């Protein structure tokens, strides 16, 4: 069993209830559809990895069935402890842009944390990104 995908399914309400405050404050917690996101045709532009590096300290990933246990930077610092996460990061395709949206006055990653960490590990100065507007975010939201 992959330790990065072992958490049981829960309802959206339960997931929101267990979401740490650091993630609640940093990311828009709206339900969105990955297919709709990838179908958006928006311009790609380079974004400095350093501008997004603070997001890599958030406990975004699960470990052994428990959500919100591991930050991307912890995977970077202790790769031997998190082989499943590291494998996914290193398999991430940097040929695909990450998706960003403004939230609380800052650009944040909507999709692409594995790619962002890979870019950081590879000491890349920039990563290709698509920045969504608030109306784009509304277009990809699901009810």
C-alpha positions in Angstrom: 0.0 0.0 0.0 1.3 3.4 -0.9 1.6 5.5 2.2 0.7 8.6 0.2 -2.7 7.3 -0.9 -3.9 5.2 2.0 -6.5 7.6 3.7 -10.1 6.4 3.6 -12.6 8.4 1.7 -14.5 10.9 3.8 -17.3 13.4 3.0 -16.4 16.9 2.0 -17.7 18.2 5.3 -15.5 15.8 7.2 -12.5 16.7 5.1 -13.0 20.4 5.7 -13.4 19.8 9.4 -10.0 18.0 9.6 -8.2 20.5 7.5 -5.5 22.3 9.5 -5.8 26.1 9.9 -2.5 26.6 8.0 -4.1 25.1 4.9 -7.5 26.8 5.5 -5.8 30.2 5.5 -3.4 29.5 2.6 -5.6 27.8 0.0 -9.1 28.3 -1.4 -11.1 25.3 -0.1 -13.7 25.2 -2.8 -14.7 22.0 -4.7 -13.3 22.1 -8.2 -13.1 19.6 -11.1 -9.7 18.6 -12.4 -11.0 17.8 -15.8 -12.6 21.3 -16.1 -9.3 22.8 -14.8 -7.2 21.0 -17.4 -9.7 21.9 -20.2 -9.2 25.7 -19.6 -7.2 27.3 -22.4 -5.2 30.0 -20.7 -1.8 31.5 -21.3 1.3 29.9 -19.7 3.9 32.1 -18.1 7.0 31.5 -16.0 6.6 32.1 -12.3 9.6 32.3 -9.9 9.7 29.1 -7.8 10.8 31.3 -4.8 7.4 33.1 -4.9 5.6 29.9 -4.2 8.2 28.1 -2.0 6.3 29.0 1.2 3.5 26.7 0.1 5.9 23.7 0.4 5.8 24.0 4.2 2.0 23.2 4.4 1.1 19.7 5.6 -0.6 18.8 2.3 0.0 15.1 2.0 -1.0 12.0 3.9 1.0 9.4 5.6 -0.1 5.8 6.5 -3.8 6.6 6.2 -3.8 10.0 8.0 -4.3 13.2 6.1 -2.4 16.4 6.5 0.7 14.8 7.9 3.6 15.6 5.6 4.7 18.8 3.9 6.5 18.7 0.6 9.5 20.3 2.2 9.6 17.4 4.7 9.7 15.0 1.8 12.6 17.0 0.4 14.5 17.0 3.7 13.8 13.4 4.5 13.4 11.5 1.2 14.2 8.1 2.7 11.2 8.5 5.1 8.8 9.2 2.4 9.6 7.1 -0.7 6.1 7.0 -2.0 5.8 10.8 -2.0 9.3 11.2 -3.4 8.5 8.7 -6.2 5.4 10.8 -7.2 7.4 14.0 -7.1 10.2 12.7 -9.3 7.7 11.3 -11.8 5.9 14.7 -12.1 6.1 16.1 -15.6 7.4 19.6 -15.6 6.3 19.9 -19.2 2.8 20.5 -17.8 2.2 23.9 -16.1 1.0 24.2 -12.6 -2.2 26.1 -11.9 -2.3 29.1 -9.7 -5.1 31.3 -8.3 -5.0 34.4 -6.1 -6.2 33.8 -2.6 -6.0 36.2 0.3 -3.8 38.5 -1.8 -1.2 35.9 -2.8 -0.8 33.5 -5.7 -1.3 29.9 -4.5 -1.1 26.5 -6.2 -4.4 25.0 -7.1 -2.9 22.0 -8.9 0.8 21.1 -9.2 2.4 20.7 -5.7 4.4 17.7 -6.9 5.7 19.6 -9.9 6.5 22.6 -7.7 8.5 20.5 -5.3 10.3 18.8 -8.2 11.2 22.2 -9.6 12.5 23.2 -6.2 14.5 20.0 -5.8 16.1 20.6 -9.2 16.9 24.2 -8.2 14.9 25.6 -11.0 14.4 29.4 -10.8 11.1 29.3 -12.6 8.1 27.0 -13.3 5.6 27.3 -16.0 2.2 28.3 -14.6 -1.3 29.1 -15.7 -2.9 31.7 -13.4 -6.7 31.5 -13.1 -8.9 34.4 -12.5 -11.7 34.3 -9.9 -14.2 33.8 -12.7 -12.1 30.9 -14.0 -12.2 29.3 -10.5 -16.0 29.7 -10.5 -16.1 27.9 -13.9 -14.3 24.8 -12.6 -16.2 24.6 -9.3 -18.6 21.8 -8.7 -21.6 21.7 -6.4 
